[in-house]
Amino acid sequence: MSGRSLAGLRAITFDFGNTLVPVDRAGLRRVVETTGRAATERLGPFGLDEFLGIWAEERERQFREEVPRFREVDLAERFVRVLARLRGMASPAAGERWDQGAAANRSSPAEIDWAVDVYSRAFVETLPPAPAAGRLLAELAGRYRLGILSNWPLAATVDRYVEAAGWSQYLAAIVVSQRVGTIKPHPAIFAAARTALGSPGRATILHVGDDWAADVGGAIAAGWRAAYIRHRPEDSPLPSSDRDASVEADLELGDVSELGPLLDEFA
């Protein structure tokens, strides 16, 4: 563990995936498989393997197209595209974008809402939180204003997870890229989180996360403090970035369980 002085700290925000909730490849695949089995039964005829293959292709397409534009991927849009292909529509050629309106003609809004809800609930029920997360939030809530600041394609999933885990009582804010309209490291999402926390001084907010560019770089650029989590599931399918020398984190820790002792030492 390493760190430098954090005197005057008033608020802490946490990334969601791979900070409070580890997301490994097998766990996320179980979520998609649960969704796919439900979809084949209700929305078919098509097979699970076909659903999984198209889902993976459309997921990669969305990240390739949206992340460089600082836009969050849209889960409902993905379901529209997946169902369109499963129902006979060809995918766009390489380098071309989807005609979302045409794709939407292959499904109904009710079907898409249902599918998104199935996926969201499957995530909450399948992936456990980091072992120390709940205890850490409970310990810190009496000393700091706490929030979640996350790049996530469905804010309702984060809301449901927080409620199911019993974390609501500890959090003053839940700020998710889907609601804000842009992703970390864009300054707009950090500004939205600061407002949601009651507008404390920028240098009095610490953001904790595992993505160097999004979490550390974004926080430092916003005038915040940053804590970098070095360890994440090695095979995590969530987007991330490698550490570089462009910025320096205020704290470094192996996982979120080390944050409490570091704050006792440096804050």
Disulfide bonds with the S-S distance in Angstrom:
none
